[in-house]
Amino acid sequence: MADEIKQQPPANFKVTIDNVTLEVPPGTTILQAARLVGGDVTPPAMCFYTPLKGSGGKCRTCLVEVSKGSEKDPRPMPKLVASCRTTVMDGMEVKSITSERVIAARNSVVEFLLINHPLDCPICDQAGECDLQDLSYEHGKEGSRYEFKKRVFKKHNLGKYIQLHMTRCILCYRCVFTADQLTNKRQHGILDRGDHAEIATYIEKSLDNEFIGNVIDVCPVGALTDKTFRFKNRVWFTKPVDAHRDCPTCCGKVTLWARGPEVLRVTARKDQWGEILPDDDGKTGWICNECRFEKKDVKDWIIDGPMKVARHSVIGANHYEVLDTPKETIDEVMGRAPKLLMDIHSVSEVNDPNVDLSKIDGPATGAVFNHKKMIGEKKD
C-alpha cells in the first residue's frame, strides 16, 4: 500500500537557466523565471504582458532551448519553445543567450517583424522607449532580404485621444486584450487574415471608454500614440517624475513627463519590463482617461519624486541622480579583498601628505600649492 501512495510534488521547482539555478513555485513560466535572474538572460517579449490574461505566444521573440525537460524525463525538447507559454518543471535546464539556435531564431524573428515595419524612427513618438528599437539593435541585421512591396495602411482615427498607425503594428494583440478585459464593450480588434490582417474598428468607430487610453501604454511600438503628445517633444528631453492624485475612477498613480513647468504627457507607472506596476491593493495600476489626457497641470498632482530610470535607457540622459547605479565593490569584482591599496602620497611628490587640501585658499593648483616651496617654509 505504501508503494501505491503518490509522492507529494516539491513545494518549489529547481530550474537552471544559462547555468544559473533558482527555485520557483509550480506554474511559473520560463520567462518569469528568467526575469528573476535578470540581465541578458531574460528573453525579450513583444506580446506577453503579465497583467493581461491570454497574452503571449504571438511574436515568438522569447524562444528558448530546453536542453533537459525535467528530472523524471531528462530528454531535451526537439524544438525551441516560447518561454512565455512554457511552464518550468523540476530539474529543467534552459538555454537562452548560451544557445546558438536561440540567437539565430531571434535574429530571424526580428528580420520578420521588420519586413513591413517602416523605418520612421526619426519622426515616431515611440522613439527612445520602443521595444522593437531595442530588439532590432540587439538582434537586428544590417539589411533586409525582403524584395517585395511593403504593406501600407491608412491612418485610423480612433477618437479624439488615440491615433493608430497600422503600418507600424506587429499584431501583438496587447491592445485587443486590454480593451477586452478593461472595458465593457470592445470596439476594435483584428480584421482580415494573413498579410491583410490589421487592427481596426468596424465602420470607423471611435474608442470612447474611460480606460481605453491604456492601449497606448501596452503598445510595444508606435502604432498607438497619444494625440495630446504627438510631435511635441522627445522623451529624452523630458523629465519623468512619479505623481499621484485622489481620483475616484482609477488608482491615480502616474508618471508625469514634463519639460520645464509644462506637463507634456501622463502615463501609468511601469516596471523595468515595460509593464504597468500593480497598485497597493495588488491590482494593476491602470489609469483613466481623465488622469491621462485632461490633467496636464502640475497643480493637479502631488509629486512623489523622480522616476527611476534604467541605466541603459536613453531617457536617462541628463538624469544621473535617478539612475540605477551599480552596487559593485572591489571585493565583489575581484572575488577577494585587495592586498594593496596604493597610497598616492607615498609615491608621488606632488602633494604633502601632512597638508590638508581642504584648508588651502583657492583651487589646489601649482600656483597656490607648491610642494618644494611648502617644504622650504616648514624648514624655516
C-alpha positions in Angstrom: 0.0 0.0 0.0 2.8 2.4 0.8 4.2 2.0 -2.7 0.9 2.9 -4.2 0.7 6.2 -2.3 1.7 9.0 -4.6 4.5 11.2 -3.5 3.8 14.9 -2.9 5.3 17.2 -5.5 8.0 19.5 -4.2 6.9 22.9 -3.0 9.3 24.6 -5.4 10.8 23.5 -8.7 14.5 23.8 -9.4 15.3 25.3 -12.9 18.6 26.2 -14.4 18.7 29.0 -17.0 22.0 29.7 -18.6 23.9 27.9 -15.8 22.0 29.9 -13.1 19.9 27.7 -10.8 17.0 29.0 -8.9 13.8 27.8 -7.2 10.4 28.9 -8.4 6.8 27.8 -7.5 5.0 25.4 -9.7 3.1 27.1 -12.6 5.9 29.6 -13.2 6.8 30.1 -16.8 10.3 30.1 -18.1 10.1 33.8 -19.0 9.0 34.7 -15.4 11.8 32.6 -14.0 14.3 34.2 -16.3 13.2 37.6 -15.2 14.1 36.6 -11.7 17.6 36.0 -12.9 17.6 39.3 -14.8 20.2 40.8 -17.2 20.8 39.4 -20.6 19.5 36.0 -19.6 15.9 37.4 -19.8 14.4 36.7 -23.2 12.8 39.6 -25.0 9.0 39.7 -25.1 6.9 41.8 -27.5 3.5 40.3 -27.0 3.5 38.9 -23.5 2.1 41.2 -20.8 1.7 39.9 -17.3 -1.5 41.8 -16.3 -3.3 40.7 -19.5 -4.8 37.2 -19.4 -4.2 35.2 -22.6 -1.3 37.3 -23.8 1.9 35.7 -25.2 2.6 33.2 -27.9 2.2 35.7 -30.8 5.6 37.3 -31.5 8.0 34.3 -31.0 10.8 36.6 -29.8 11.0 34.8 -26.4 12.0 31.4 -27.9 14.4 29.4 -25.7 16.0 26.0 -25.9 15.1 23.4 -23.3 18.2 21.1 -23.1 16.7 19.0 -20.3 12.9 18.5 -19.7 12.9 17.6 -16.1 14.5 15.1 -13.6 11.9 12.4 -14.4 12.2 13.0 -18.2 15.6 14.4 -19.0 15.1 14.3 -22.7 15.6 17.7 -24.4 12.7 19.3 -26.3 13.3 18.9 -30.0 12.2 22.4 -31.0 12.6 25.8 -29.5 9.7 26.8 -27.2 8.0 30.1 -26.3 9.2 30.8 -22.8 6.1 33.0 -22.1 3.8 29.9 -22.5 6.0 27.1 -21.2 6.0 26.3 -17.5 9.0 25.1 -15.7 9.4 21.5 -14.4 11.6 20.3 -11.6 15.2 19.9 -12.8 14.6 21.7 -16.2 17.6 23.2 -17.9 17.1 26.1 -20.3 19.4 27.9 -22.7 18.8 31.4 -23.6 21.8 33.5 -24.7 24.1 30.5 -24.4 22.4 28.7 -27.4 23.3 29.5 -30.9 20.0 28.1 -32.1 18.2 30.7 -29.9 20.3 33.6 -31.1 19.7 32.6 -34.7 16.0 32.2 -34.2 15.7 35.7 -32.5 17.6 37.3 -35.4 15.2 35.7 -37.9 12.1 36.8 -35.9 13.4 40.4 -35.8 14.0 40.3 -39.5 10.5 39.0 -40.0 9.0 41.7 -37.8 10.8 44.4 -39.7 9.7 43.2 -43.1 6.7 45.6 -43.2 7.7 47.9 -40.4 8.6 51.4 -41.7 11.9 53.0 -40.8 10.4 56.2 -39.5 12.0 56.2 -36.0 13.2 59.9 -36.5 9.5 61.0 -36.6 7.9 58.4 -34.4 6.7 59.4 -30.9 7.7 56.0 -29.6 11.4 56.6 -30.3 13.5 56.2 -27.2 11.1 53.9 -25.5 10.3 51.4 -28.3 10.7 47.7 -27.5 11.2 47.0 -31.2 14.0 49.5 -31.4 15.8 47.8 -28.6 15.2 44.4 -30.1 16.4 45.4 -33.5 19.5 46.9 -32.0 20.4 43.7 -30.2 19.3 41.1 -32.8 18.8 43.0 -36.0 20.8 42.6 -39.2 22.5 45.2 -41.4 19.9 45.0 -44.1 16.7 43.3 -45.2 16.4 40.5 -47.8 12.8 41.4 -48.4 12.4 42.5 -52.1 8.7 42.8 -52.4 6.5 45.8 -51.8 5.7 46.6 -48.1 2.2 46.7 -46.9 0.9 50.2 -46.2 -2.3 51.2 -44.3 -4.1 54.5 -44.0 -4.0 56.2 -40.6 -7.0 55.4 -38.5 -8.7 58.0 -36.3 -9.7 56.2 -33.1 -11.3 59.2 -31.4 -10.0 62.5 -30.1 -7.2 60.9 -28.0 -5.7 58.0 -29.9 -4.1 57.8 -33.3 -3.5 54.4 -35.0 -0.6 53.9 -37.4 -1.4 50.4 -38.6 1.8 50.3 -40.8 3.9 50.1 -37.6 1.8 47.4 -35.9 3.3 44.0 -35.3 0.0 42.3 -34.3 0.9 41.6 -30.7 -2.8 41.7 -29.7 -2.0 43.6 -26.5 -4.4 46.4 -27.2 -7.1 43.9 -28.1 -6.7 42.1 -24.7 -6.6 45.4 -22.9 -9.8 46.7 -24.4 -11.4 43.3 -23.9 -10.5 43.0 -20.2 -10.8 46.6 -19.1 -13.8 47.9 -21.0 -17.4 46.9 -21.1 -17.6 46.6 -24.8 -14.6 46.2 -27.1 -14.9 48.2 -30.3 -11.7 47.3 -32.1 -9.9 44.0 -33.0 -8.2 42.1 -35.8 -9.8 42.4 -39.2 -9.0 40.2 -42.2 -6.3 37.5 -42.4 -2.7 36.8 -43.3 -0.9 39.8 -44.9 -4.1 41.8 -44.8 -4.7 41.4 -41.1 -4.9 44.8 -39.3 -6.0 46.4 -36.0 -9.1 48.4 -36.8 -12.7 49.3 -35.7 -15.7 48.2 -37.6 -17.1 51.0 -39.8 -14.7 53.5 -38.2 -16.0 53.6 -34.7 -14.1 55.7 -32.1 -12.8 54.3 -28.8 -14.5 56.3 -26.1 -14.3 54.1 -23.0 -12.8 55.9 -19.9 -10.0 53.3 -19.6 -9.2 53.0 -23.3 -6.1 55.2 -23.1 -4.3 52.2 -21.6 -3.9 50.7 -25.0 -1.2 53.4 -25.6 0.8 52.2 -22.6 0.7 48.5 -23.6 1.7 49.0 -27.3 5.3 48.0 -27.7 5.8 50.0 -30.9 4.5 53.4 -32.2 1.2 52.0 -33.6 -1.0 53.6 -31.0 0.1 57.1 -30.0 -1.3 59.9 -27.7 -2.7 62.7 -29.8 -2.1 65.2 -27.0 1.6 64.4 -27.1 2.2 63.8 -30.8 5.2 65.7 -32.2 5.5 67.9 -29.1 8.8 66.6 -27.8 11.3 63.7 -27.4 11.1 61.6 -24.3 14.8 62.0 -23.6 14.3 65.8 -23.4 11.6 65.4 -20.8 11.9 64.9 -17.0 9.8 62.0 -15.8 8.5 62.2 -12.2 6.1 60.0 -10.3 3.0 61.7 -9.0 -0.5 60.9 -7.7 -3.9 62.4 -7.1 -7.1 61.4 -5.4 -9.0 60.0 -8.4 -12.4 58.4 -7.9 -12.1 56.4 -11.1 -8.6 54.9 -11.0 -5.6 54.4 -8.7 -4.4 57.9 -9.6 -0.7 56.9 -9.6 1.1 58.1 -12.7 4.3 59.3 -14.3 4.4 62.9 -15.4 6.6 63.7 -18.4 7.5 67.4 -18.2 9.8 69.8 -19.7 10.2 72.8 -17.5 6.9 73.8 -15.9 4.8 72.2 -18.7 3.5 68.6 -18.4 3.6 67.2 -21.9 2.0 63.8 -21.2 0.8 61.4 -18.4 1.3 57.7 -18.4 0.9 54.8 -16.0 3.8 53.8 -13.9 5.8 50.9 -15.4 8.4 48.4 -14.2 11.8 47.5 -15.8 10.0 45.2 -18.3 7.7 48.0 -19.5 4.6 46.5 -17.7 2.3 48.6 -15.6 3.0 48.4 -12.0 0.4 47.0 -9.5 -1.3 49.3 -7.1 -1.2 48.9 -3.3 -4.2 46.6 -3.3 -2.4 44.2 -5.7 -4.5 45.2 -8.8 -2.9 46.5 -11.9 -2.4 50.3 -11.8 -4.5 51.2 -14.9 -5.3 54.9 -15.1 -8.4 56.6 -16.5 -8.7 59.0 -19.5 -9.2 62.0 -17.2 -5.8 61.5 -15.5 -4.1 60.7 -18.7 -5.4 63.3 -21.1 -7.0 66.1 -19.1 -4.8 66.6 -16.1 -1.8 68.3 -17.6 -1.1 70.8 -14.9 1.4 70.3 -12.1 -1.1 71.8 -9.7 -3.4 68.8 -10.3 -0.8 66.4 -8.9 1.2 65.6 -5.8 4.8 65.0 -6.8 6.3 61.8 -5.3 9.8 62.2 -6.7 11.8 61.5 -9.9 11.1 58.3 -11.8 13.8 55.6 -11.5 15.3 55.3 -15.0 17.2 52.2 -16.2 20.9 52.8 -16.8 20.8 51.7 -20.5 17.8 53.8 -21.4 18.2 56.9 -23.5 15.6 58.6 -21.2 18.3 58.6 -18.5 20.2 61.3 -20.4 20.9 64.2 -18.0 19.1 62.4 -15.2 22.1 60.9 -13.5 20.8 61.4 -10.0 18.0 58.9 -10.5 19.8 56.2 -12.5 20.3 52.7 -11.2 23.9 52.8 -10.1 25.9 49.5 -9.9 26.4 48.1 -6.4 29.8 46.5 -7.3 32.7 46.9 -4.9 36.3 45.9 -5.3 35.7 42.8 -3.3 32.8 41.7 -5.5 34.6 42.3 -8.7 37.9 40.7 -7.8 36.4 37.9 -5.7 38.7 38.7 -2.8 39.9 41.7 -0.7 42.7 43.6 -2.4 46.1 43.0 -0.8 47.4 46.5 -1.5 45.7 49.9 -1.9 48.3 52.3 -3.1 48.9 55.5 -1.1 49.4 58.0 -3.8 51.1 60.4 -1.4 54.0 58.0 -0.8 54.6 57.5 -4.5 54.1 61.0 -6.0 56.0 64.0 -4.8 53.2 66.5 -5.7 51.2 66.9 -2.5 52.5 66.8 1.0 50.5 64.1 3.0 50.7 66.3 6.1 48.8 69.2 4.4 45.0 69.3 4.4 44.0 70.3 0.9 40.6 71.5 2.1 42.2 74.3 4.1 44.1 75.8 1.2 42.6 79.1 -0.1 41.5 78.8 -3.6 42.0 75.8 -6.0 44.7 73.3 -5.4 46.9 74.2 -8.4 50.6 74.6 -8.8 50.4 78.3 -8.3 49.0 78.0 -4.7 50.3 74.6 -3.7 54.0 74.3 -4.4 55.4 71.2 -2.8 59.0 72.3 -2.7 58.0 75.8 -1.5 55.9 74.5 1.3 58.7 72.1 2.4 61.1 75.1 2.5 58.6 77.1 4.6 58.4 74.2 7.1 62.2 74.1 7.4 62.4 77.8 8.1 
